[in-house]
Amino acid sequence: MAARKTTTKTTTKKATSAKEVATEIKNAAVEAAVEGTAKVAEVVDETKKTVEKKASAAKKTVKKVVKKETVVTATVEFYGRSVLVSDIAAKATDAYKASHDGAEIETLNLYIKPEENAAYYVVNGESSADFKVEL
């Protein structure tokens, strides 16, 4: 019987010993994780501060670059009529796009001739006698 008790005690000691080792490993892992988390938190805080500084500087730069454009409206008055230049430009643009499928307009120059009740236009440096719209 004594041999059995000794075996039981030894087994119990090994189990306790294994639990203690597991607990120590677990505690060490938790400490390492806490230290690692603290270091990660420091890096995250520093990164946030850097990003905030750069974002603030970028906002200031954008504010300096973005300017309000002046809105200009031009009207041609003749023979008791009044025509907006923007309307003439829209007609010229539509006429050009209708005859030039898929073409992109980079520049549009208008030559308004009230005595002819017409406007001639030049698109991207290209002109033609057909480039004419009525006012």
Backbone bond lengths (Angstrom), bond angles and torsions (degrees), N, CA, C in turn:
res aa  C-N    CA-C-N  psi(-1)  N-CA   C-N-CA  omega(-1)  CA-C   N-CA-C  phi
1 M - - - 1.429 - - 1.512 113.28 -
2 A 1.266 116.07 -36.32 1.457 119.64 -178.17 1.505 111.25 -61.55
3 A 1.323 116.74 -35.20 1.462 119.82 179.71 1.514 110.61 -64.59
4 R 1.266 115.85 -38.02 1.462 118.76 179.89 1.513 111.56 -66.09
5 K 1.311 118.23 -41.65 1.457 121.28 179.17 1.510 110.74 -63.09
6 T 1.303 117.55 -41.28 1.446 121.52 179.76 1.522 109.69 -62.50
7 T 1.311 116.25 -43.65 1.461 120.55 179.11 1.518 110.02 -62.14
8 T 1.291 116.99 -42.07 1.450 121.51 179.61 1.514 110.25 -63.96
9 K 1.323 117.31 -43.79 1.460 121.12 179.52 1.523 109.90 -63.94
10 T 1.301 117.33 -42.60 1.461 121.19 -179.88 1.524 109.75 -62.80
11 T 1.318 116.56 -43.83 1.451 121.34 179.42 1.521 109.25 -62.57
12 T 1.334 116.63 -42.46 1.453 120.74 179.35 1.516 110.03 -64.20
13 K 1.320 118.40 -41.63 1.462 121.26 179.07 1.520 110.44 -63.76
14 K 1.329 117.36 -41.09 1.455 119.80 179.35 1.529 110.49 -64.80
15 A 1.327 116.61 -40.66 1.466 120.56 179.76 1.515 109.24 -64.78
16 T 1.332 118.12 -43.09 1.455 121.71 178.21 1.512 109.62 -64.59
17 S 1.252 116.15 -42.05 1.455 122.43 179.27 1.531 110.23 -62.26
18 A 1.308 117.68 -42.84 1.459 121.86 179.10 1.523 110.10 -66.18
19 K 1.318 117.37 -39.50 1.460 121.32 177.86 1.520 110.24 -64.06
20 E 1.331 115.28 -42.43 1.461 119.40 179.65 1.529 110.82 -63.41
21 V 1.331 116.25 -43.11 1.466 120.26 178.77 1.526 109.81 -62.95
22 A 1.321 115.79 -43.85 1.460 120.22 179.45 1.524 110.06 -62.06
23 T 1.312 117.51 -41.82 1.459 122.21 179.14 1.526 110.40 -64.25
24 E 1.347 115.39 -43.55 1.465 119.48 178.52 1.537 110.71 -62.46
25 I 1.318 116.24 -42.60 1.472 120.15 178.52 1.521 109.93 -63.59
26 K 1.333 114.66 -43.04 1.459 119.55 -179.85 1.527 110.30 -62.77
27 N 1.332 117.28 -45.01 1.463 121.60 179.09 1.532 111.35 -62.78
28 A 1.319 115.86 -41.51 1.468 119.96 178.45 1.527 110.52 -64.61
29 A 1.316 115.91 -39.63 1.469 120.00 178.97 1.518 110.38 -66.00
30 V 1.310 116.85 -41.02 1.466 120.87 178.60 1.525 110.18 -63.67
31 E 1.354 117.18 -44.66 1.461 120.78 177.92 1.522 110.96 -59.94
32 A 1.315 116.68 -44.73 1.464 120.60 179.62 1.524 110.31 -63.16
33 A 1.308 116.01 -40.96 1.469 119.90 179.56 1.522 110.61 -65.18
34 V 1.339 115.92 -41.45 1.467 119.95 178.88 1.527 109.62 -63.69
35 E 1.317 117.32 -45.33 1.465 120.58 178.30 1.522 110.65 -63.21
36 G 1.323 115.80 -43.79 1.463 120.14 178.84 1.519 110.93 -63.55
37 T 1.322 116.90 -41.47 1.455 121.42 178.96 1.518 110.09 -63.62
38 A 1.308 117.39 -40.49 1.457 121.05 178.74 1.527 110.10 -63.08
39 K 1.337 116.08 -42.32 1.459 119.58 179.09 1.519 110.46 -66.56
40 V 1.307 116.68 -42.17 1.465 120.75 178.05 1.527 109.28 -62.54
41 A 1.321 116.81 -42.15 1.466 120.71 179.58 1.521 110.40 -61.70
42 E 1.328 117.84 -40.37 1.464 121.33 177.47 1.525 110.71 -62.24
43 V 1.324 116.69 -45.49 1.463 120.84 179.72 1.518 110.46 -63.40
44 V 1.342 116.40 -41.77 1.465 120.61 178.85 1.523 110.19 -62.94
45 D 1.333 117.28 -43.31 1.463 120.66 179.17 1.529 111.16 -62.32
46 E 1.315 117.17 -44.18 1.465 121.19 178.57 1.525 110.60 -63.27
47 T 1.320 116.24 -41.81 1.461 120.49 179.24 1.519 110.53 -64.42
48 K 1.322 117.23 -42.96 1.470 121.04 177.82 1.527 110.62 -58.90
49 K 1.325 116.50 -45.01 1.459 120.37 -179.79 1.530 110.61 -61.68
50 T 1.329 116.25 -43.39 1.463 120.48 179.56 1.518 110.95 -63.39
51 V 1.328 116.27 -44.64 1.467 120.79 179.86 1.527 110.16 -63.36
52 E 1.324 117.41 -42.56 1.463 120.76 179.40 1.522 111.06 -62.40
53 K 1.332 117.32 -41.33 1.465 120.56 178.17 1.518 110.62 -63.01
54 K 1.338 116.58 -45.43 1.464 120.20 -179.00 1.529 110.82 -67.03
55 A 1.329 116.96 -38.46 1.464 120.28 178.56 1.523 110.37 -64.68
56 S 1.320 116.44 -40.93 1.462 120.61 178.36 1.523 110.65 -63.26
57 A 1.319 116.69 -42.98 1.465 120.60 177.97 1.515 110.80 -64.75
58 A 1.324 117.20 -38.94 1.469 121.06 179.59 1.524 110.34 -65.63
59 K 1.334 117.54 -40.39 1.461 120.80 178.24 1.525 110.64 -61.50
60 K 1.315 116.35 -42.02 1.467 119.94 179.15 1.521 110.22 -63.55
61 T 1.327 116.70 -41.25 1.459 121.01 179.33 1.517 110.49 -64.02
62 V 1.334 116.56 -44.03 1.465 120.37 -179.95 1.518 110.07 -63.00
63 K 1.312 117.95 -41.50 1.457 120.99 178.97 1.521 110.71 -61.09
64 K 1.311 117.34 -37.12 1.456 120.66 179.78 1.525 111.27 -70.37
65 V 1.338 116.95 -37.71 1.458 121.47 -175.70 1.523 111.86 -76.71
66 V 1.329 117.53 -40.82 1.456 121.50 -176.01 1.525 109.15 -77.54
67 K 1.315 114.21 119.42 1.454 120.19 177.74 1.513 107.73 -123.20
68 K 1.301 115.98 148.97 1.452 119.73 176.31 1.515 108.20 -74.85
69 E 1.327 114.66 135.80 1.448 119.32 176.14 1.521 108.79 -87.79
70 T 1.297 114.84 144.89 1.448 120.24 177.58 1.519 108.95 -76.68
71 V 1.310 116.51 132.04 1.458 121.38 178.58 1.527 107.47 -87.60
72 V 1.322 114.76 124.22 1.451 120.69 -179.20 1.517 109.05 -117.41
73 T 1.303 116.62 130.87 1.455 122.15 175.18 1.524 106.95 -120.77
74 A 1.334 116.05 128.69 1.466 120.51 179.25 1.521 109.12 -119.60
75 T 1.319 115.16 135.72 1.461 121.34 -179.22 1.527 108.85 -126.68
76 V 1.329 115.33 137.24 1.462 120.70 175.68 1.523 106.83 -105.15
77 E 1.315 115.83 124.40 1.458 120.93 178.17 1.521 109.07 -112.62
78 F 1.329 116.58 130.38 1.459 121.46 -179.77 1.520 109.70 -159.80
79 Y 1.296 116.60 143.40 1.466 123.23 177.77 1.528 113.12 45.51
80 G 1.315 116.01 40.30 1.452 119.88 179.02 1.525 114.44 77.17
81 R 1.318 117.14 6.88 1.467 121.88 178.63 1.524 109.90 -106.77
82 S 1.302 115.12 160.56 1.457 121.62 177.86 1.526 107.65 -138.79
83 V 1.334 116.97 121.97 1.466 121.60 -177.58 1.531 108.55 -129.33
84 L 1.341 115.68 130.22 1.472 120.16 176.35 1.528 109.99 -74.76
85 V 1.318 116.24 137.64 1.459 120.70 178.09 1.525 109.92 -64.79
86 S 1.319 118.51 -32.96 1.471 121.07 178.38 1.525 110.64 -63.30
87 D 1.336 117.42 -34.57 1.468 120.54 176.96 1.531 110.90 -67.89
88 I 1.323 115.67 -39.55 1.473 119.90 177.93 1.529 109.31 -64.87
89 A 1.328 116.71 -42.86 1.467 121.02 179.04 1.526 110.48 -61.93
90 A 1.317 117.54 -40.28 1.467 121.36 179.10 1.524 110.45 -64.15
91 K 1.330 116.91 -42.52 1.467 120.24 178.09 1.527 110.67 -62.99
92 A 1.330 116.92 -44.20 1.462 121.02 179.80 1.528 110.63 -63.05
93 T 1.317 116.94 -42.65 1.465 121.58 179.22 1.529 110.58 -62.65
94 D 1.319 116.30 -46.17 1.471 120.32 179.31 1.530 111.29 -62.35
95 A 1.333 116.59 -42.51 1.464 120.58 -179.50 1.529 110.70 -64.20
96 Y 1.326 116.26 -42.52 1.470 119.75 -179.77 1.529 110.86 -65.13
97 K 1.323 117.00 -45.70 1.471 120.71 -179.05 1.522 111.72 -65.23
98 A 1.344 117.03 -31.93 1.460 120.05 178.73 1.523 111.23 -67.28
99 S 1.338 116.91 -34.14 1.461 119.76 -178.95 1.531 112.87 -94.51
100 H 1.319 117.98 -10.37 1.473 122.57 -179.78 1.528 108.28 -130.41
101 D 1.310 116.30 82.31 1.458 122.68 -174.86 1.532 111.48 -57.91
102 G 1.329 116.36 123.77 1.462 121.80 175.48 1.519 115.03 78.21
103 A 1.326 118.52 2.07 1.467 120.82 -178.71 1.530 109.96 -73.30
104 E 1.315 114.87 144.96 1.455 120.77 178.76 1.520 108.75 -102.23
105 I 1.310 116.28 134.09 1.456 121.10 -179.95 1.524 108.86 -97.23
106 E 1.324 115.59 116.80 1.459 120.39 176.97 1.525 110.74 -96.62
107 T 1.338 115.96 -41.03 1.460 119.84 178.27 1.523 109.09 -132.26
108 L 1.317 115.44 145.00 1.457 122.15 177.83 1.523 107.58 -137.35
109 N 1.316 116.12 118.07 1.459 121.17 176.60 1.523 108.06 -111.22
110 L 1.327 116.37 132.41 1.463 121.63 -179.76 1.525 110.31 -111.06
111 Y 1.326 115.90 140.02 1.462 123.02 174.86 1.522 105.85 -124.89
112 I 1.318 115.57 101.90 1.462 121.51 -173.61 1.534 109.06 -92.34
113 K 1.352 114.82 126.47 1.460 120.84 -179.97 1.531 108.50 -123.52
114 P 1.336 116.56 90.22 1.466 119.98 -177.52 1.531 112.82 -58.85
115 E 1.344 117.69 -34.72 1.464 119.66 -178.91 1.518 112.42 -64.17
116 E 1.341 117.35 -21.54 1.464 121.89 176.71 1.534 111.67 -101.91
117 N 1.331 116.35 -1.45 1.457 122.51 -175.66 1.538 110.41 54.09
118 A 1.343 115.42 41.79 1.463 120.50 -175.61 1.527 110.69 -147.74
119 A 1.324 114.01 163.00 1.458 121.75 172.77 1.520 107.00 -133.15
120 Y 1.312 116.10 134.18 1.460 122.11 176.42 1.526 106.85 -102.42
121 Y 1.300 115.50 149.55 1.458 118.46 -178.29 1.514 111.42 -135.66
122 V 1.332 113.91 154.05 1.461 123.20 176.50 1.532 105.92 -125.37
123 V 1.334 115.83 126.51 1.464 120.90 -178.03 1.519 109.22 -115.64
124 N 1.321 115.41 124.64 1.468 121.94 178.37 1.530 111.16 51.74
125 G 1.331 116.99 35.54 1.464 121.42 179.25 1.519 113.54 82.31
126 E 1.302 118.08 -2.91 1.460 122.97 -178.57 1.527 109.32 -96.37
127 S 1.316 115.98 129.43 1.462 119.71 178.55 1.517 109.82 -130.40
128 S 1.327 115.07 162.05 1.455 121.95 179.43 1.525 107.32 -162.81
129 A 1.302 116.38 155.57 1.461 120.10 176.45 1.525 110.21 -65.85
130 D 1.320 116.09 -22.41 1.469 120.68 179.09 1.540 112.46 -77.81
131 F 1.312 117.24 -13.30 1.467 121.10 -178.55 1.529 108.13 -81.48
132 K 1.323 114.92 77.15 1.462 121.48 -175.63 1.522 108.75 -143.75
133 V 1.332 116.43 137.72 1.467 121.84 173.73 1.515 108.60 -128.66
134 E 1.309 115.05 149.99 1.453 119.87 178.16 1.513 109.94 -85.66
135 L 1.318 114.36 148.05 1.463 119.27 -179.11 1.475 110.41 -83.39
